[in-house]
Amino acid sequence: MLDIIGGFETLFSNPSALGFVFLAAFVGIVVGALPGLTASAAIAMLLPLSFHLGPLSALAFLYVIGKSGRYGGSIAAILFNTPGTAASAATMQDGYPMTQQGKAGKALKTATLASIVGDYIGEIILIFGAVSIAVYTSRFGPAEYFAIYFMAFVVIGSVVGKSVVKGILSTLLGAIVGLIGLDTITAEPRMTMGIAELEDGLALVPLLIGVFVVSEIIVQAERAAKQGLEESYKNRSDEPDDNRMTWDEFKRCVPLMFRSSLVGSFIGMMPGLGSSVACFVAYGEEKRRSKISDKWGTGIVEGIAAPESANNAVSGPSMIPLLTLGVPGSTVAAILIGVFLIHGIQVGPTLFTNPDSRELIFALFACGLLGIAAYGIIGYFGGPAIGRIIAYMPARLIYPFIFLTAIAASYSSRASVLDILIALIFGVIGYIMRRTDFSTAAFVIAFVLIEGAEEAFRQSLLLSNDGLLIFVKEPVSLAFLLLGAGVLVFRTISVLRSGKKSETTTEAATSS
């Protein structure tokens, strides 16, 4: 408790970081509300700013954008029937019908309050969970860490996306790309194709910008997603109760928001699952429990409160694997690794044993708590206005501007033309992966993790007289390896069963 109070003291003694918290709250909402542009894309594009900011300011800015961006996606989902982010896809089920009924104000305020509740519960779990877990992970050696990395690769590859095979291939591709550069032991060039600039490996910033931003711009240009947004919410009610969440509705939704927040928090701690899974799991579970399940999907506040509290609750717990193990639980956490590395901070359990980094982390927790309040106030009173402005902004102006900004951001990190080329190449690769249902999230997380995994693997072998047997002789590493294998088997069986069910349903429909 004293640590978090100290975190607030550190934050309020740093005016720059404090300012970036409020700026991030606004920027994240706007970015999330733009159909198709995700918080991950915005963070990737703004990552070069980290070079020019202090550690706390940089981390606070991008961390709070991740939080407010998740909430901002609900604005597009409710007003335009277009999810601003994948995490808000379930919100459309009841959000847009409420807009059509003239209750856009009620829907937006419900989403805001649910997001605040979910995010605060998730952040509290992060604060207490990270510290508790770090006590145990600080005892791990190279064998245990490699087993954790292996488990993360298997879990992320098998769980993210519809296909286990494509998920694993996406992970392998990310790992291979991450190995480009000098060998960590022999210092021999690997897969550099004779290009000296690649000996340091592919730069993280242009690769992220390519995969998340450039590919998204190509998708949006193809979809022409902004067409017809103006007409989607002109029908607004003048009744006061249609433009706010009433006290009775709030009381009715409190238990639901609490349950959904716990669901989202649990899913957030599982590497690779993320907000998009949490929102649909919570929506489906609460619809199943509801006494008026037949009304879900017709425009009720419960159908907004459940997914919004769940997807925002993911934000904090998804940082637990990153801060305690160095393994990102989401794409946002994977990008934040870049910020830590830029400022020479090693993620993992040592964060909580080193006094300086411990102070920084608790100040970051304070930024998260303040950022939730900031985006909540901005969204509650300004959400409709932000949606109205976005509705009248033509795509032919928005996305070319974002593209030029992305190119400038790619170049600015190292002032290298090669980085622009990398961004463009991986923009095309990211687009192809999206179109063919390969996982960009698994690709990026594997790219970030492979360096640490290789280092842990080689250190383990150097310390062992039994070769690969070291990974099964250590009980903790064996447990993580078995857990990864178990998840892979379970996921494969689930996919095969769902495939058989769909085939049976199709055959039945054809015969009838």
Residue pairs with C-beta under 8 A, 6 or more apart in sequence:
3 131
3 358
3 362
4 127
4 362
4 365
4 366
6 359
6 362
7 359
7 361
7 362
7 363
7 364
7 365
7 366
8 363
8 366
10 56
10 359
10 360
10 362
10 363
10 366
11 17
11 18
11 21
11 56
11 60
11 363
11 366
11 367
11 370
12 18
14 54
14 56
14 57
14 363
16 53
16 54
16 57
17 54
17 56
17 57
17 60
17 363
17 367
18 370
20 53
20 57
20 60
20 61
20 64
21 60
21 61
21 64
21 367
21 370
21 371
21 374
22 374
23 61
24 60
24 61
24 62
24 63
24 64
24 65
24 68
24 371
25 64
25 68
25 371
25 374
25 375
25 378
26 68
26 375
26 378
27 42
27 46
27 65
27 68
28 39
28 42
28 64
28 65
28 66
28 67
28 68
28 69
28 70
28 71
28 72
28 375
29 68
29 69
29 71
29 72
29 75
29 375
29 378
29 379
29 382
29 383
29 386
30 72
30 386
30 390
31 37
31 38
31 39
31 41
31 42
31 65
31 69
31 72
32 38
32 39
32 68
32 69
32 70
32 71
32 72
32 73
32 74
32 75
32 76
32 84
32 85
32 88
33 72
33 73
33 75
33 76
33 84
33 386
33 387
33 390
34 76
34 84
34 390
34 398
35 76
35 80
35 82
35 83
35 84
35 220
35 225
35 226
35 229
36 82
36 84
36 216
36 219
36 220
36 223
36 225
37 84
37 216
37 220
37 402
38 69
38 73
38 84
38 85
38 86
38 212
38 216
39 65
39 66
39 68
39 69
39 70
39 72
39 73
39 85
39 332
40 66
40 212
40 331
40 332
40 335
41 212
41 213
41 216
42 65
42 69
43 62
43 65
43 66
43 69
43 332
43 335
43 336
44 205
44 208
44 209
44 211
44 212
44 213
44 335
45 209
45 212
45 213
45 402
45 405
45 406
45 409
46 61
46 62
46 65
46 409
47 62
47 204
47 205
47 208
47 209
47 335
47 338
47 339
47 409
47 413
48 205
48 409
48 412
48 413
49 58
49 61
50 58
50 62
50 338
50 339
50 342
50 343
51 342
51 413
53 61
55 339
55 343
55 345
55 360
56 360
56 363
56 364
56 367
58 339
58 342
58 343
59 336
59 339
59 340
59 360
59 364
59 367
60 363
60 364
60 367
60 371
62 335
62 336
62 339
63 336
63 364
63 367
63 368
63 371
64 367
64 368
64 371
64 374
64 375
66 315
66 332
66 336
67 119
67 312
67 315
67 368
67 371
67 372
67 375
68 371
68 374
68 375
68 378
68 379
69 85
70 85
70 87
70 88
70 115
70 275
70 311
70 312
70 314
70 315
71 111
71 112
71 115
71 119
71 308
71 312
71 375
71 379
72 84
72 85
72 375
72 379
72 386
73 83
73 84
73 85
73 86
73 87
73 88
73 91
74 84
74 88
74 91
74 95
74 108
74 111
74 115
74 304
74 308
75 84
75 108
75 111
75 379
75 383
75 386
75 387
75 390
76 82
76 83
76 84
76 88
76 387
76 390
77 83
77 84
77 88
77 89
77 91
77 92
77 95
77 96
78 91
78 92
78 95
78 96
78 98
78 99
78 104
78 107
78 108
78 111
78 304
78 387
79 96
79 99
79 104
79 108
79 229
79 232
79 233
79 387
79 391
80 96
80 229
80 232
80 233
80 387
80 391
81 92
81 96
81 99
81 232
82 92
82 225
82 229
83 89
83 91
83 92
85 275
86 275
86 276
87 274
87 275
87 276
87 278
87 279
87 311
87 314
88 279
88 307
88 308
88 311
89 276
89 279
89 280
90 279
90 280
90 282
90 283
90 306
90 307
90 311
91 111
91 279
91 304
91 307
91 308
93 283
93 296
93 297
93 303
94 107
94 296
94 297
94 298
94 299
94 300
94 301
94 302
94 303
94 304
95 107
95 111
95 303
95 304
96 232
97 297
97 298
97 299
98 104
98 106
98 107
98 299
98 300
98 304
99 107
99 232
99 233
99 235
100 235
100 299
101 235
101 237
101 242
101 299
102 235
102 236
102 237
102 242
103 237
103 242
103 243
103 299
104 233
104 236
104 243
104 384
104 387
105 236
105 237
105 242
105 243
105 244
105 384
106 241
106 242
106 243
106 244
106 245
106 301
107 299
107 301
107 304
108 379
108 383
108 384
108 387
109 243
109 244
109 245
109 380
109 383
110 245
110 249
110 253
110 301
110 304
110 305
110 308
111 304
111 305
111 308
111 379
111 383
112 376
112 379
112 380
112 383
113 245
113 250
113 305
113 376
113 380
114 253
114 257
114 260
114 304
114 305
114 306
114 308
114 309
114 312
115 308
115 309
115 312
115 375
115 376
115 379
116 312
116 372
116 373
116 376
117 254
117 257
117 258
117 261
117 309
118 257
118 260
118 261
118 264
118 308
118 309
118 310
118 311
118 312
118 313
119 312
119 313
119 315
119 316
119 372
120 369
120 372
121 258
121 261
121 262
121 265
121 309
121 313
122 261
122 264
122 265
122 268
122 312
122 313
122 314
122 315
122 316
122 317
123 315
123 316
123 365
123 368
123 369
123 372
124 316
125 265
125 316
125 317
125 320
126 316
126 317
126 319
126 320
126 365
126 368
127 316
127 362
127 365
129 269
129 317
129 320
130 319
130 320
130 323
130 324
130 352
130 361
131 352
133 320
133 324
134 323
134 324
134 349
134 351
134 352
134 353
135 352
137 324
137 325
137 348
137 349
138 349
138 350
138 352
138 353
140 148
140 349
140 476
141 460
141 463
141 474
142 455
142 456
142 457
142 459
142 460
142 463
143 456
143 460
143 463
143 464
143 470
143 471
143 474
143 477
144 474
144 476
144 477
144 480
145 325
145 326
145 452
145 456
146 453
146 456
146 457
146 460
146 471
146 477
147 471
147 474
147 476
147 477
147 478
147 479
147 480
147 481
147 484
148 325
148 327
148 480
149 327
149 449
149 452
149 453
149 456
150 453
150 480
150 481
150 484
151 480
151 481
151 483
151 484
151 487
152 271
152 272
152 321
152 327
152 445
152 449
152 484
153 171
153 175
153 446
153 449
153 453
153 484
154 168
154 484
154 485
154 487
154 488
155 270
155 271
155 272
155 484
155 487
155 488
156 167
156 171
156 271
156 272
156 441
156 442
156 445
156 446
157 164
157 167
157 168
157 169
157 170
157 171
157 172
157 439
157 442
157 446
158 164
158 167
158 168
158 487
158 488
158 491
158 492
159 167
159 270
159 272
159 273
159 487
159 491
160 167
160 170
160 272
160 273
160 274
160 439
160 441
160 442
161 167
161 170
161 437
161 438
161 439
161 442
162 437
162 495
163 437
163 495
164 488
164 491
164 492
164 495
166 436
166 437
166 438
166 439
167 438
167 439
167 442
169 438
170 433
170 438
170 439
170 440
170 442
170 443
170 446
171 439
171 442
171 443
171 445
171 446
172 446
173 438
173 443
173 446
174 442
174 443
174 444
174 445
174 446
174 447
174 450
175 446
175 447
175 449
175 450
175 453
176 191
177 202
177 207
177 443
177 447
178 201
178 202
178 446
178 447
178 448
178 449
178 450
178 451
179 190
179 191
179 450
179 454
180 190
180 191
180 192
180 198
180 201
180 202
181 189
181 190
181 192
181 198
181 199
181 200
181 201
181 202
182 188
182 189
182 190
182 199
182 200
182 201
183 189
183 190
184 451
184 454
184 455
184 458
185 458
189 198
189 199
191 198
192 198
192 199
195 418
197 416
197 418
201 451
202 422
202 447
203 413
203 414
203 416
203 419
203 422
204 338
204 341
204 447
204 448
205 338
205 409
205 410
205 413
205 419
206 410
206 413
206 419
206 420
206 422
206 423
206 426
207 422
207 423
207 426
207 444
207 447
208 335
208 338
208 444
209 406
209 409
209 410
209 423
209 427
210 410
210 422
210 423
210 424
210 425
210 426
210 427
210 428
210 429
210 430
211 426
211 427
211 429
211 430
211 433
211 440
211 443
211 444
212 331
212 430
212 440
212 444
213 402
213 403
213 406
213 423
213 427
214 403
214 406
214 423
214 424
214 426
214 427
214 428
214 430
214 431
215 426
215 427
215 428
215 429
215 430
215 431
215 433
215 434
215 440
216 430
217 399
217 402
217 403
217 406
217 427
218 427
218 428
218 431
219 431
219 434
220 226
220 395
220 399
221 395
221 399
224 395
225 395
226 393
226 394
226 395
226 398
227 395
229 390
229 391
230 391
230 392
232 391
233 387
233 391
236 243
237 243
245 253
245 301
249 301
252 301
252 302
253 301
253 302
253 305
256 286
256 302
256 305
256 306
256 309
257 305
257 306
257 309
258 309
259 282
259 285
259 286
260 282
260 285
260 286
260 305
260 306
260 307
260 309
260 310
260 313
261 309
261 310
261 313
262 313
263 278
263 281
263 282
263 285
263 310
263 313
264 275
264 278
264 279
264 282
264 309
264 310
264 311
264 312
264 313
264 314
264 317
265 313
265 314
265 316
265 317
266 317
267 273
267 274
267 277
267 278
267 281
267 310
267 314
268 274
268 275
268 278
268 313
268 314
268 315
268 316
268 317
268 318
268 320
268 329
268 330
269 317
269 318
269 320
269 321
269 329
270 329
271 321
271 327
271 328
271 329
271 445
272 329
272 330
272 441
272 442
272 445
274 314
274 318
274 329
274 330
274 331
274 441
275 310
275 311
275 312
275 314
275 315
275 330
276 311
278 307
278 310
278 311
278 313
278 314
279 307
279 308
279 310
279 311
280 307
281 310
282 306
282 307
282 309
282 310
282 311
283 296
283 303
283 306
283 307
283 310
285 306
286 302
286 306
287 293
287 296
287 303
287 306
290 296
290 302
292 300
296 302
296 303
297 303
314 330
315 332
315 368
316 368
317 329
318 328
318 329
318 330
318 332
318 333
319 329
319 333
319 336
320 329
321 327
321 328
321 329
321 333
322 328
322 329
322 333
322 336
322 337
322 347
323 347
323 348
323 351
323 352
323 361
324 348
324 349
325 348
325 349
326 337
326 346
326 347
326 348
326 452
327 449
328 334
328 336
328 337
328 445
328 448
328 449
330 441
331 440
331 441
331 444
331 445
334 444
334 445
334 448
335 444
337 347
337 448
338 448
340 346
340 347
345 351
345 357
345 360
350 357
351 357
351 358
351 361
352 358
352 361
379 386
406 423
407 420
407 423
410 419
410 420
410 422
410 423
411 417
411 419
411 420
413 419
430 440
432 438
433 439
433 440
433 443
434 440
460 470
460 471
461 467
461 468
461 470
463 470
464 470
466 473
470 477
471 477
471 478
471 481
472 478
472 481
